[in-house]
Amino acid sequence: MHYFPDVDSATRIVQRDFTVTWLTARDLRREAGRQGAAVPERTVRALETILTNFAHDAQRNAHHLYKEAAAGLACLIRPEPGTPGAVPDLAARALTVLDAMLREGTRKARLAVAEVLGGLVSVPAGRAPEACDPAQARGVGLEAVLALAGADGEPRRAGRSLLWQAAGGRLLVVKRARADEDGTGLALEAAWMERLAGESFPVRFDLPEPLRPSGRTLFALEGRAEPGLHRRGLAMAFLAPADYFVYPNELPCGGRPERAAFREMWVRAARLFGCLAARGIVHEDPIPLFHNRTAQGRRGDQGVYDWRRMGRLDQWLGSCRHPNFGASGLRDLEHLAPWRGDGQGLYRALGDALLALLLVAGSWFRAGDRGLLGQDGEGRPADARHLFDADLLGELIGGALREMSLGFCGLPWEGPLPFDVTRLACRMAEEMGVDRHMDELFRAEDQSRLSRDGFEAFLVSRGVPPGAAARMEQGHVDVPLRTGPHLGRFNSQTSLPELNEFVACAAGRIIAGRYVARAFPGAAGRLAGSGPERVR
């Protein structure tokens, strides 16, 4: 069946001025929203023509044109009374077009369709657990914590955490609040540990067991004051699996996990992100991602990365150190939250998780030679492309999509993937494997917001020798800093737009898959119910 007959009235729509075409698409979308399955054939055909004809693709705002057409078709994806579980012909037709556009549309069309599908949400927001009040934390000596866990001796350090071997082969972790924290995050993390311990998951997710040395999960650790930590010593303690600090791209003793171990924990993380999202819970910080770290404290978004805007990704390799998933499952649960807002909130959160997974995959390949990094004295970039295995990377890309979809939808993936994974794998190796973009600018206006000590400390943290930092003038000129590798030039677009595009298409497709599975149980998890593989 050919859904796109050459009908003059539909074809003439896209031959009009761009603004007129956009206004027409808006009116057609409103008509489809009002009438649903009763919408006239001419309206359906016109929406299809606008979405699949790329005459206006060069227009800067073509995304909005495609979005109106896609939203109009999405209005037709509704069950019909009296036919429970079956996919109505009109819904199947609309789904086929939208699904095909994810695979075959231009970049602007694909992103527009993905955004519309990402809004087809059928998941109620979860509920955050009740956390204890930091103001009520009581003082506790370290000996009491060690006795409760069956541990003794001197601790090892892992950042702000203190570690001991505990009874039963587990780790005792005392995680301390930083100086700029109020303890709420630690209390919330303990509450999430206890909440999720009562739930079941289809794959391994070993949740730590929080301890209550003072009757509460949050306490004030006595006698352990240190610079940079909370002045009252606020902390939490938990018993964790022995492999809690095994990351997919780094082992506690250095090196990286073997290929099979890496793949297993990485794919399992994708499944867990999907499972939690299906329960209305998202991880808001799988890895710390920024468009521009120097914008923290200046911009309203704190420089945090939004993959939908296709901007340059700051210090991508540095962001992948210590991701919030590893051998035991997901971690740093203080960043779990009920998803907020409309469907776009869930769409962004799933995209964040997919992006984090693929960046960490790239970092695993780079970990094969950690010394191969940056640029030499003549500005020649390190070339680590030989460390990448395109076949494995392509397998991981498809695996992330399938596993997250399985966790979120509860059904195996059916049908083609909404992207050319072979090409994406090659592009990832090309951009992640060559350190072309190393520089950022420390703008004069950002310098002026800091004290002199803060200015020098910032420069030193970015690799400037202390003596050179002390000699620099503050607030007069932009200071170039070599802090990469980054994905893209400073204050520019990402150098790997294909990655953002995949994240958008995959996140939208996963959400739409669940919506369709719930609206039409007879569809067996397929996004498109019937129709041609290609849109012409």
LUMKOLDO-414820 format. One record per residue: residue in one letter; x, y, z of N, C-alpha, C in turn. Coordinates in steps of 0.05 Angstrom, whole numbers, plus 32768, in hexadecimal, padded with zeros to 4 digits. Example, Ala and Ser with C-alpha at 12.3 -4.5 7.8 and 13.67 -1.06 7.14 Angstrom:
2
A81087F8E809C80F67FA6809C81087FBE809C/S81017FD3808E81117FEB808F81028001809D/
***
This chain:
536
M80117FE88000800080008000801280198000/H800C802C7FEE801D80437FEB800E805A7FF9/Y801A8066800E800C807A801E800F80968012/F801F80997FFD802480B47FF4801E80B77FD6/P800580B57FCE7FFE80B97FB2800480D67FAA/D800980D97F90800F80F47F867FF581047F83/V7FEE81117F987FD581217F987FDD813E7F96/D7FD2814C7F837FDB81687F7D7FD6817A7F95/S7FBF81777FA37FB981897FB97FCD81877FD0/A7FD6816E7FD57FEA816A7FEB800581737FE2/T800C816F7FC9802781777FBF802981957FBF/R801381A37FB8801581C07FB6801A81CD7FD1/I801381BF7FE7801781CA8001803481D08006/V804681BD8000806281C18006807081D27FF1/Q806281DA7FDC806E81EC7FC8806882097FCF/R805A820E7FE4805482297FED806C82357FFC/D8069824F8002807C825D8013807E824E802E/F8097824E803A809B823F8052808882468068/T8084825F806D8072826880838056825F807E/V804C8260806580328257805E802F82398063/T8044822A805B8044820D805F80438207807D/W80538216808D8053821180AA8038821780B6/L802B822C80AE8011823380B97FFC821E80B0/T7FFF821480987FED81FE808F7FF181E580A0/A800A81DE80A5801081C680B6800581CA80D2/R800681E280DC7FFB81E780F77FDD81E280F7/D7FD081ED80E37FB381E980E17FAB81CC80DE/L7FBB81BE80CE7FB581A180C97FB9819180E3/R7FCE819980F27FD3818B810C7FBC8190811F/R7FB181A881207F9B81AE81317F82819E8129/E7F7E819C810F7F67818D81047F698170810C/A7F81816481097F85814881107F818144812E/G7F898157813F7F858155815B7F6881568163/R7F58816581547F3B8167815B7F2C814E8151/Q7F338144813A7F228130812D7F2D81138131/G7F47811081367F5180F5813A7F4D80E48122/A7F4180CC81277F3D80B881117F2980C280FD/A7F1980D681037F0580E080F07F1180F680DD/V7F2B80FB80DF7F37810F80CE7F35810880B1/P7F30811B809F7F2E811480827F48810A8077/E7F4680FA80627F5E80EF80547F708105804A/R7F64811B80407F75813080367F87813C804B/T7F7E813D80647F8E8147807A7FA681348080/V7FA0811B80817FB5810780867FCA81088070/R7FC1810980577FD3810A80407FE481238041/A7FD8813980487FE7815280497FFC8152805F/L7FF68147807680098145808C802181338083/E801A811C8076802F810A806D804181188059/T80358127804780458134803280588149803D/I804E81598050805F816D805D80778160806B/L8072814A80798087813E8088809B812F8077/T80928124806080A48114805080AF81228038/N80A7813B803380B2814A801D80C4815F802A/F80DD8160802080F18170802E80F7818A801E/A80E38195801180E781AD800080F181C48011/H80E881C6802A80EF81DC803B810581D5804F/D811481BF804B812781B6805F813D81CA8064/A814481DA8050815A81ED8054815282058065/Q81388208806A812F821E807B813982198098/R8141822F80A5814B822D80C08136822180D3/N811D822780CF8108821E80E180F9820680D6/A810581F780C480F781E080B980F081CC80CE/H80FF81CA80E480F981B880FA80DC81BD8104/H80D481D6810680B981DC811080A381D480FD/L80AA81D580E3809781CC80CF809381AE80D1/Y80A9819F80D380A7818280D58099817A80F0/K809E8189810480938183811E80748185811E/E806A819A8110804D819D810E8041818580FF/A804E817D80E98043816780D98044814D80E9/A805B814880F7805E81308107804A812F811E/A80468146812A803281488140801681428136/G8010814B811E7FF6814681137FF28128810E/L8006811A8104800480FD8100800380EF811B/A801180F9812F801180EC81497FF580EE8156/C7FE58102814E7FCA810481587FB880ED814F/L7FC180DE813A7FB180C9812F7FB780AE813C/I7FCB80AE814E7FD48094815B7FC280908174/R7FA9808A81707F97808681867F87806C8182/P7F82805E81987F71804781967F54804F818E/E7F47803D81807F2B804281797F188032818B/P7F02803E81947EEF802F81A57EE580168197/G7EE3800181A67ED87FE8819B7EEC7FD6818F/T7F067FDF818C7F1B7FCD81817F337FCD8193/P7F2F7FC381AC7F467FC381BF7F5E7FB381B5/G7F757FBF81B77F8E7FB181B07F957FB38193/A7F827FB781817F897FB881657F937FD4815D/V7FA57FD581497FAF7FEE813F7F9D7FF78128/P7F8E800D812B7F7D801781157F8E801D80FD/D7F82801B80E67F91801F80CD7F9E803B80CC/L7F90804F80D67F9A806A80D57FB2806E80E8/A7FB0806181007FC6806281137FDF80548108/A7FDB803D80FB7FF1802E80EF7FFE803E80D9/R7FED804B80CA7FF8805C80B48009807380BF/A7FFF808080D3800E809780DF8028808C80EC/L8027807680F9803E806B81068054806380F2/T804B805880DC805E804F80C7806D806780BC/V805F807D80B7806C809580AD808080A080C1/L807880A280DA808980AD80EE80A2809C80F3/D809D808280F480B4806F80F780C7807180E0/A80BD807280C880CE807480B080DE808E80B0/M80D280A480B980E080BD80BA80F780BD80CD/L80F580AD80E3810C80AB80F58124809F80E7/R811F808D80D48135808080C6813E808F80AD/E812B809C80A0813180A68085812E80C48081/G812580D28095812180EF8091813B80FE8092/T813A8117808C8151812980908155812C80AE/R816C813880B58172813C80D1815C814C80DF/K8153816180D3813E817280DF8124816280E2/A811D815380CD8104814380CF8106812D80E4/R811D812080E58121810B80F9811E81158116/L812C812C811B812B81378136810F8141813D/A8101814B812A80E58154812F80D3813D8136/V80D58127812680C5810F812B80CC81038146/A80E68102814C80EF80F6816580E48106817D/E80E48120817B80D98131819180BB812C8194/V80AC8129817F809081248181808B8108818D/L809980F48184809680D9818F809E80D981AC/G80B280E881B380BB80EA81CF80A680F581E2/G8092810281D7807C810D81E7806580FA81EB/L806680E281DD805080CF81E0805580BE81F9/V805080CA8210805780BD8229804080AF8235/S804580988242803080898250803A807F826B/V804C808F82768059808782908053809C82A5/P8045809582BA804180A982D0805B80AE82DF/A805F80C682E8807880CC82F7807980BB8310/G809180B28318809480A38330809280B58349/R809880AA8360809680B9837980B180B88386/A80BB80D0838E80D580D1839C80D180C683B9/P80E580B883C380E380AE83DF80E780C583F3/E80DE80C1840B80E280D5842080FF80D2842B/A810E80E8842C812980E78436812A80F48451/C813D80EC8462813F80F8847C81498114847B/D81438124848F814981418490816781448499/P8178815084898194815484918197816384AB/A8184817484B18186818384CA8184817184E3/Q8179815A84E08175814884F6818B813284F8/A81A0813584E781B6812284E881C581238503/R81CA810C850E81D8810B852881F581048524/G8205810C8538822181058537822680E8853C/V823880DC852D823F80C0852F825D80BD852C/G826A80AD853D828680A7853B828B80928526/L82A28093851982A98080850482A98063850F/E82B0805F852882B180448533829680378533/A8281804785388266803C8538825E8033851C/V8266804285088260803A84EC826F802084E5/L8288801F84EC8298800784E6828D7FEF84F4/A82857FF2850D827A7FDB851C82617FD1850F/L82507FE3850682377FDB84F9823B7FCB84E0/A82517FD184D282577FC484B882697FAC84BB/G82757FA884D382887F9284D682A27F9884C7/A82AB7FB184C982C47FBA84BB82D77FC784CF/D82F17FC884C783047FD784D8831C7FDE84C7/G832F7FEB84D483477FF384C58345800E84B8/E835A801584A9835B802E849B834B802C8480/P833E80428479832E80418460833F80468447/R8335803E8431833E80488417832C805F840F/R8336806F83FD8326808783F4831D808383D7/A8305808D83D282FA808F83B782EC80AA83B5/G82FB80BE83AE82EF80D983AE82E980E283CA/R82D080E983CF82C780F283EA82BF80DA83FB/S82BF80C283F182B680AA83FF82CE809C840C/L82C8808F842382DB807E843182D28061842F/L82E4804F842982DD8033842482EB80208437/W82DD800C844082E87FF6845082DD7FDB8445/Q82ED7FC7844882E27FAC844482D07FA5845C/A82B87F9B845682A57F95846B829F7F78846B/A828F7F6F847F82877F53848182797F4A8468/G827C7F308461826E7F25844A82797F2D8430/G82927F388430829E7F3F841682947F59840A/R82847F67841982797F81840F828B7F988416/L82857FAF840A82937FC8841082827FD98423/L828F7FE5843782837FFA8446828B80148439/V827880248432827D803E8426827180548438/V8282806784408279807E844E827B8096843B/K8265809F8431826480B4841D825E80CF842B/R827080E28428826E80FB8437826581128425/A825581248431824B813B84238262814F841E/R8261815C8407827581708401826E818A8410/A8281819D8410827E81B6841F826681C68414/D826181C483FA824B81D483EE823181C683EE/E822E81AF83FB8216819F83FC820881A28417/D81EE819D841881E0819E843181D88183843C/G81E0816E842E81DA8153843781C18147842C/T81B18157841E8198814D8413819C813783FF/G81B1813A83EE81B7812683DA81BE810B83E6/L81CE810B83FB81D580F2840881BC80E58414/A81AC80F58421819480EA842D818180DE8418/L817F80EC8401816E80E283EB817A80C883DF/E819480C783DD81A080AF83D2819A809783E3/A819C809A83FD8196808484108179807C840D/A81678090840A814B808A84088145807A83EF/W8152808183D9814E807383C08159805683C2/M816F805283D0817A803783D48165802683E2/E8159803183F7814580218406812C801C83F5/R8123803183E6810B802E83D6810F801883C0/L8125801983B281298007839B81307FEB83A4/A813A7FE883BD81417FCE83C781287FBC83C9/G81107FC983CB80F77FBA83CC80EB7FB383B1/E80F97FBB839C80EE7FB6838181007FA18373/S80F47F94835F81037F808350810A7F8B8334/F81217F81832A812A7F89830F81327F708300/P812F7F7182E581347F5982D581517F5382D1/V81637F6582D881807F6182D6818D7F6A82F0/R81A67F6382F381B47F69830C81B47F868312/F81AC7F8D832A81AD7FA8833581B17FA58353/D81CA7FA4835C81D07FA0837881D07FBB8386/L81BA7FC0839481B87FD983A281C77FD983BC/P81D67FEE83C281E47FEF83DC81CF7FF083F3/E81D87FE7840A81C77FE7842281D07FFE8435/P81BF8013843781C78029844981C680218467/L81D9802B847681DA8025849381CE803C84A2/R81C5803684BB81B9804B84CC81C7804B84E8/P81DF805584E881EE8054850281E280668517/S81D2807A851081C5808B852481A780898523/G819D807485168181807185128177807E84F8/R8189808D84EB8183809A84D28199809484BE/T8192809684A481A68091849081BA80A7848D/L81B380BF849581C680D6849481CF80DD84B0/F81E980E084B381F580E684CD820C80FA84C9/A8216810484E0822D811684E08245810684EA/L8258810184D9826F80F184E08282810184F1/E828880F8850882988107851B82B681018517/G82C68116851A82E38112851982EF810E84FE/R82E1811584E982EC811184CE82EA812A84BD/A82EE814184C982EC815A84BA8303815C84A5/E82FC8164848D8310816784788308817E8466/P831C818C845B831681A28448830581978431/G82F281A8842882E181A1841282C981908419/L82C78187843282B08177843B829E8187844D/H8286817D84518272818B8461827D8191847D/R827881A98487828381B184A1827981A084B8/R8261819584B68256818484CB825D816684C7/G826A816084B18271814584AB8259813484A3/L824581408496822E8130848D82368119847B/A822B81028480823380EA8470821D80D58471/M822080C2845F821080AA846082228092845D/A821A807B8466822A806384648219804D8458/F8225803C844782168026843B8229800F8435/L821D7FF78435822C7FDF842D82267FDA840F/A823B7FD7840082397FD483E382467FBA83DA/P823F7FB083C2824D7F9983B7826A7F9E83B3/A827A7F8983B382977F8C83B1829F7F9A8397/D828F7F98838182957FA4836882877FBF8363/Y827F7FCC837982707FE58377827F7FFA8368/F829A7FFB836B82AA800F835D82B780058344/V82AC7FF0833882B47FE7831D82A37FF68309/Y82B0800682F982A2801682E482A5800882C9/P8293800D82B682968000829C82AF8007828D/N82BB801F829482D38028828582EB802A8297/E82E9802182B08300802382C282FD801082DA/L8313800282E083137FF082F783207FFF830F/P831A7FF6832883268004833F83458003833F/C83507FEE8334836D7FEC8333837A7FF8831A/G836A8006830A8373801182F1836B7FFE82DA/G8371800682C283697FF682AB834B7FF882A6/R83427FE6829583257FE7828E831B7FCA828F/P83017FC6829282F57FAB829082FA7F9F8275/E82FB7F85827582FD7F76825B82E47F7B824B/R82E67F75823182D07F7B821F82B57F6F8228/A82B57F568230829C7F49823782907F558250/A82A17F5B826482977F67827D828D7F838278/F829B7F92826882927FAD826182777FAC8253/R82757F9B823F825C7F9A823082447F928243/E82497F7F825482337F75826682297F8B8278/M823B7F99828682317FAD829982267FC6828A/W82317FCB827382287FE28263820B7FDE8258/V82077FC6824D81EC7FC0824281D87FBE8259/R81E17FB3827081CF7FB0828781C67FCC8291/A81D87FDF829081D17FFA829881BB80068287/A81BD8001826C81A8800A825A818D7FFF8262/R818D7FE5826981747FD8827181697FE5828A/L817B7FEA829D81727FF682B78168801282B4/F8175802282A3816A803D829E814E803B8293/G814980288281812E80248276811A801B828A/C81238008829C81117FFD82B08108801382C4/L811B802482CC8113803982DF8101804E82D1/A8107805482B880F6806882AA80DA805D82A7/A80D7804382A480BC803782A280AC803A82BC/R80BB803E82D280AE804282EC80AC806082F3/G80B1807182DF80AF808E82E380C6809A82F1/I80DE808D82F180F6809682FF810C809982EB/V811A80AF82EC813180B482D9814A80BA82E9/H816180B482DD817A80BC82E9818380D682DC/E818480EB82EB8189810582E081A7810C82DB/D81B980F982E281D580FE82DE81E480E482D9/P81DE80D682C281EE80BE82BD820C80C382BB/I821380D982AE822E80E482B0822B810282AE/P823E811282BA823C812F82BA8243813A829E/L823081468291823481508276822F816E8275/F8241817C8267823F81998265824381A38249/H823581B88242823C81C68229825481D7822E/N825581E38245826C81F5824C826E81F6826B/R828281E88276828581E88293828A8203829F/T829782158290829D8230829A82848240829E/A826D823782938254824682968246824082B0/Q8250822D82C08244822782DA8245823F82EC/G822F824682F7822E825E83088226827782F9/R8227827682DE8221828E82CE8206828B82BF/R8203827482B281EB827082A281D6826282B3/G81BD826682AB81A7825A82BA81A8823B82B8/D81B2823082A281B38213829F81CD820882AA/Q81DE821982B681F7821082C2820A820282AE/G820582088295821681FB8280821081DE827B/V81FB81D3828881F581B7828581ED81B08268/Y81F58199825F81F28192824381D5818A823D/D81CA8194822781B0818D821D81B481828200/W81B3816881FD81BA815C81E381A7816481CD/R818F816E81D4817C817681C08185818F81B1/R8197819E81BD81A081B881B181B981B4819F/M81C4819C819E81D98194818C81F381A58190/G81F881AE81A9820F81BE81AF822881AE81B3/R823E81BC81B5825881B081BB825881A381D7/L8264818C81DA8265817D81F3828081818200/D827F818C821882978194822682A4817B8234/Q82BE8178822F82CE8164823D82C08148823F/W82BA813E822782AA8125822782B8810E8234/L82D2810C823082E180F6823C82E380F8825A/G82E78110826482E78115828182CC810F828E/S82B681158280829C810F828A829680F2828E/C82A580E18280829F80C4828182AE80B68298/R82BF80C482A682CC80B882BD82B880B482D3/H82B7809C82DD82A4809582F38287809A82EC/P827D808E82D88260809082D1824F808582E7/N8237808D82E88224808482FD8217806982F6/F8226805882EA821E803C82E68237802B82E4/G8235801282ED824C800182EE82447FE482F2/A82577FD582FE82537FB88300823B7FB18312/S82367FC0832782207FBA833982057FC58330/G82057FD6831B81EC7FE2831281EF80008311/L81D9800F831481DA802C831581E380358330/R81EE804E833181F98058834B81F48076834C/D81FE8082836381F8809E836881DA80A38366/L81CB8095837681AE8095837481A280AF837E/E81B280C1838981A780DC8390819D80EA8377/H81A680E28360819E80EF8347818580E2833A/L817980CE8348816080C4833F814A80D78345/A813680D98334811F80EB8339810780E28329/P80EF80E7833380D880E3832180DB80F68309/W80D480EC82F280D880FE82DA80C4811582DC/R80CE812C82D580BF814582D880B4814F82BE/G809E815C82BF8093816A82A8808481578296/D8081815F827C8072815082698084813A825D/G807B81308246808A811A823A80A681228232/Q80AB813C822D80C68144822580DA8140823B/G80D18140825480E3813B826B80ED811F826A/L80DC810C826580E480F0826380F580EB824A/Y80EE80F8823480FD80F6821B811A80FF821F/R811E8116822D8139812082328148810D8244/A813A81038259814880F1826C815280D7825F/L814180CB824F814A80B38241816180B9822E/G815F80D08221817580D88210818F80DD821F/D818D80E9823781A480ED824881B280D2824E/A81A280BE825481AD80A4825B81BA80978242/L81AD8099822B81B8808D821381D2809B820B/L81D380B6820E81EB80C58207820280BD821A/A81FB80BB8234821080B38247821B80978241/L820A8085823A8213806A82348226806A821C/L821F807882078230807881EF824A808781F3/L824A809C8203826380AA820982758098821A/V826A808A822D827A8078823E82858061822C/A8275805882198280804482078298804E81F8/G8296806781EE82AE807381E182C5807581F4/S82C1807B820D82D6807E822082E380638226/W82D3804D822582DF8032822982F4802C8213/F82ED803381FB8301802F81E5831A804081EA/R8316805981F1832D806A81F6833E8061820E/A833180538221834080488238835480338230/G8353802A821883678016820E83838022820D/D8385803D820D839F804B820E839980678219/R83998069823483928082824083A78098823B/G83BF8090823583D480A4823083D180B28215/L83C180A6820383BD80B281E883A780C681EA/L83AF80E081EF839B80F481F683A6810F81EE/G8394812181E5839A813D81E183A8814381C7/Q83B9815781C883C8815F81B083E5816481B7/D83F6816181A38413816581A8841A818281A7/G8433818981AA843C81A481AA843681B48191/E843281A6817B842C81B48162840E81B3815B/G83FE81AB816F83E181AB816B83D68193815C/R83E6817E815883DC8166814B83CC8156815F/P83B4814F815883A38140816C83AA8123816E/A83A78118818683AA80FC818A839680ED8179/D839F80D7816C838D80C8815B838A80AC8167/A837380A68173836F808D81818359807C8173/R835580828159833F8074814B83458056814A/H835E804E814A836480318149835B80228161/L835580308177834B80238190832E801B818E/F83208026817B83038021817882FE80098167/D82EA7FF9816F82E07FE2816082C47FE98156/A82C27FF0813D82A87FF9813282937FE48134/D82997FCA813182857FB58134827A7FB48150/L828C7FB5816482827FB4818082727FCD8186/L827C7FE4817D826E7FFD818382527FFD8176/G82507FF3815E82367FF1815182237FDE8160/E822E7FC8816A821F7FB6817A82157FC38194/L82267FD381A0821E7FE181B882087FF681B3/I820A8004819D81F68018819781DB800B8194/G81D97FF6818581C07FE8818281B77FDB819D/G81CB7FD181AC81C47FC581C681B97FD981DA/A81C37FF181DA81B9800681EC819B800C81E6/L8195800E81CD817A801481C481677FFD81CB/R816F7FE581C5815E7FCD81CA815A7FC881E8/E81707FCA81F7816D7FC48214815E7FDA8223/M81627FF3821C815380088229813580068221/S81307FFF820981157FFC820081087FE4820E/L81177FCE8211810C7FB7821F81057FBE823C/G81177FCD824981127FD5826580FA7FE78267/F80F77FFA825480E2800E825580C78004824C/C80C87FF4823680AF7FEA822A80A67FCF8235/G80BA7FBF823E80B47FA4824780B07F908231/L80B77F98821880B47F87820180CD7F8881F0/P80D47F7281E380EC7F7281D280E87F8581BB/W80FE7F9081B180FE7FA2819A80F67F938181/E80E57F9F817180DE7F94815780E27FA98142/G80EA7FA1812A80EE7FB38114810A7FBE8112/P810F7FCE80FD812A7FD980F981317FEE810D/L814B7FF38111815380088123815080238115/P814B80388124814680528117815F80618111/F817580538109818E8061810381A1804D80F6/D81B4805880E781C9804880DB81DF804580F0/V81DF802F80FF81F2802C8115820F8029810B/T8212801E80F4822D801A80E9823A803680E3/R822B804780D78235806280D2823A807280EC/L8227806F80FF822B807D8118824480738126/A8249805981268261804E8133827A805A8126/C827A805C810C8291806780FE829580848105/R827F80938106828180B0810D828A80B3812A/M828180A2813C828A80A4815882A8809F815A/A82B2808B814C82CF8085814C82DF809D8141/E82D480A9812C82E180C0811F82E480D88132/E82CE80DF814082CE80F7815082D880F1816D/M82D280DA817882DB80D4819382F880CA8193/G830280C1817C831C80B6817B833280CA8173/V832B80E2816C833E80F78164833981108175/D834D81198184834981308196834D814A8188/R833A81518176833D81698166833681828176/H8323818081898319819881978321819781B4/M833681A781BA834181A681D5833D81C081E5/D833781D581D8833781F081E5831C81F981ED/E831C8209820283048219820A830D82358212/L82FB8248821483028263821C82F682688238/F83078272824982FE827C826482F9829A8260/R82DF82A0825C82D782BB825482DD82CF826A/A82E382E8826182E982FD827482D283028287/E82BA8300827D82A38305828F82A082EF82A4/D82A782D7829E82A782C182B282BE82C582C6/Q82D582CE82BC82EB82D382CF82E382E882E4/S82D582FC82DB82CE831282ED82BB830A8304/R82AE82F48300829B82EA831582A982DC832C/L82C382D7832982D282C8833D82E482DA834D/S82EA82D2836682FE82E08375831982DA8369/R832E82E88371834982E38366835182C6836C/D834D82BD8385835482A2838C8344828E837B/G832A8294837883198282836883228281834B/F832B829983408334829A8325834D82898321/E8360828B83338379827B83318373825D8335/A836182578348835B823B834C834D822F8334/F833C823E8327832F8235830F8344822E82F9/L8357824082F5836B823C82E0837C822382E7/V838382208300839482098307838481EF8303/S836A81F08309835981D88305835781D182E7/R835C81E482D6835C81DF82B9837781DA82AD/G838B81D582BE83A581CD82B583B981E382B2/V83B381FC82BB83C6821282BA83D9821082D2/P83F4821182CE8406821082E58400822682F9/P84028221831383FC82368327840A82508323/G8424824F831C843382688317842782788300/A8421826A82EB8415827882D483FA828482DA/A83EA827582EA83CF827F82F283D282988303/A83E68299831483EA82B0832683F282C98316/R83FE82C582FF840782DC82EF83F282E782DB/M83DD82D882D783C882E082C483B782F782CE/E83B1830982BB839E831E82C28381831282C1/Q8371831D82D28356831382D58341832682CA/G832F831B82B98318832B82B0831E833E8299/H8335833B828C833C834D827683378340825A/V834183288257833F831B823D833682FE8242/D832A82F2822D832382D5822F833D82C58230/V833D82B08240835582A08244835082858237/P8360827D8223835D826382168368824D8229/L83598238822C83628222823D83608208822D/R837381F78231837381DD8223836881C88236/T834E81C28234834081B1824883338199823B/G8336819582218328817F821483328164821A/P83298150820B831A815481F182FD815A81F5/H82F3816B81E382D7817281E182CC816781C7/L82B2816581C682A4815F81AC8299817881A0/G82AA8186819182A2819F818582B381B6818E/R82B581CB817E82C481E3818682B581F3819B/F82C3820281AB82B7821281C082A2822581B4/N828B822681C28275823881BA826A8231819E/S826B821781978262820F817D825081F78180/Q824B81EA8169823A81D28169824B81B9816E/T823E81A38175824C818A817982598181815F/S827081748161827D8169814A8273814D8143/L82608143815482558129814F8236812A8151/P822A8139813E820D813D813F81FE8122813B/E820B810F812E81FE80F5812A81F780E88145/L820880EC8159820380E0817381EA80EC817F/N81E78106817F81CF8113818A81B6810B817A/E81BA8108816081A381008150819A80E48156/F81AD80D2815A81A680B78162819780B7817D/V81A280C68190819680C781AB817980D181A9/A817480E58199815980EF8195814680DA8189/C814F80CD8173813F80B98166813980A18178/A814E80988186814B808181978139808781AE/A813C809E81BC812B80A581D3810E80A881CA/G810A80B681B480EE80B981AA80E1809E81A3/R80F1808D819580E78073818D80E0806181A5/I80F1806281BA80EC805281D180D2805A81DF/I80CE807481E280B6807E81EF809D807781DF/A80A0807B81C48089807481B38083805781B4/G8097804681B68093802981B88082802281D0/R8087802E81E78078802881FE805B803281FB/Y8058804A81F0803E805581EC802D804381DB/V8038803A81C5802A802981B28023800E81BF/A8037800381CE80327FE981DB801B7FEB81EF/R8018800181FD8002800582107FE8800B8202/A7FE9801C81ED7FD1802481DF7FC6800D81CE/F7FD87FFD81C27FD07FE881B07FDE7FCE81B8/P7FD57FC081CC7FE37FA781D57FE77F9381BE/G7FD57F9381AB7FD87F8181947FEF7F878182/A7FFB7F9E818680127FA68174802B7F98817B/A802C7F8A819280437F7A819B805D7F8A819B/G805A7FA481A380727FB481A7807C7FC1818E/R80707FBC817680797FC9815E80707FE6815D/L80827FF78154807A80138151806780168139/A806E800C8122805D800E810B804D7FF48108/G80337FF7810580237FDF810480247FD180E9/S80267FE080D380277FD480B880307FEA80A5/G80337FE3808C803A7FF7807980557FF3806D/P805D8005805B80768002804D808F8008805E/E80A57FFC805780BE8001806680C9801C8060/R80C48026804880D0803F804080BA8053803A/V80C0806D803E80AE8082803780B98090801F/R80AA8092800B80B3809F7FF280A480B97FEE/
***
